Amino acid sequence: MMEIKTKLRKWGNSFGVVVPQKDIESSGIKEGEEIILLLRKENKEDVLKEMFGTFKFKKSTDKLMKEIDNELDSGF
C-alpha cells in the first residue's frame, strides 16, 4: 500500500485523480487492474490532532523519546 498526494480533477461529468507513472511502476500495478482508493480530505489545520487524536500519554514526552532512542540503539 502507498500514499499519494494528488488533486481531484473534473473530467466531463465525473471526477478523477492522476497517479504518477513512477508510483504505478513501483507498485507493480498494470493498466486495467482493479485498485482500491481510500479518499481523505487533507486538513492542514489539525494535522497533529488527526495523527494522534486526543490520546493522553501516561509518560512524559522526554521519557517516551528516551525509550525510543534506547530501542533504536539496541536494534529492537
VENCORGI-V226097 format. One record per backbone hydrogen bond with DSSP energy under -0.5 kcal/mol. CO is the residue of the C=O (numbers start at 0). NH is the residue of the N-H. E is the energy in kcal/mol with one decimal. If there is no record, write none. Layout:
# VENCORGI-V226097
CO,NH,E
CO,NH,E
This chain:
# VENCORGI-V226097
3,5,-0.6
8,15,-2.7
10,13,-2.2
13,10,-2.7
15,8,-2.9
16,18,-0.5
17,19,-0.5
19,22,-0.7
19,23,-1.8
20,24,-2.8
21,25,-2.1
22,26,-1.4
23,27,-1.1
23,28,-1.1
29,32,-2.0
36,38,-0.6
41,43,-0.6
42,45,-0.6
43,46,-0.6
45,49,-2.7
46,50,-2.1
47,51,-2.9
48,52,-2.5
51,54,-1.4
54,56,-0.6
59,63,-2.4
60,64,-2.6
61,65,-2.2
62,66,-2.2
63,67,-2.3
64,68,-2.5
65,69,-2.4
66,70,-2.2
67,71,-2.5
68,72,-2.5
69,73,-1.8
70,74,-0.7
70,75,-2.1
71,74,-0.6
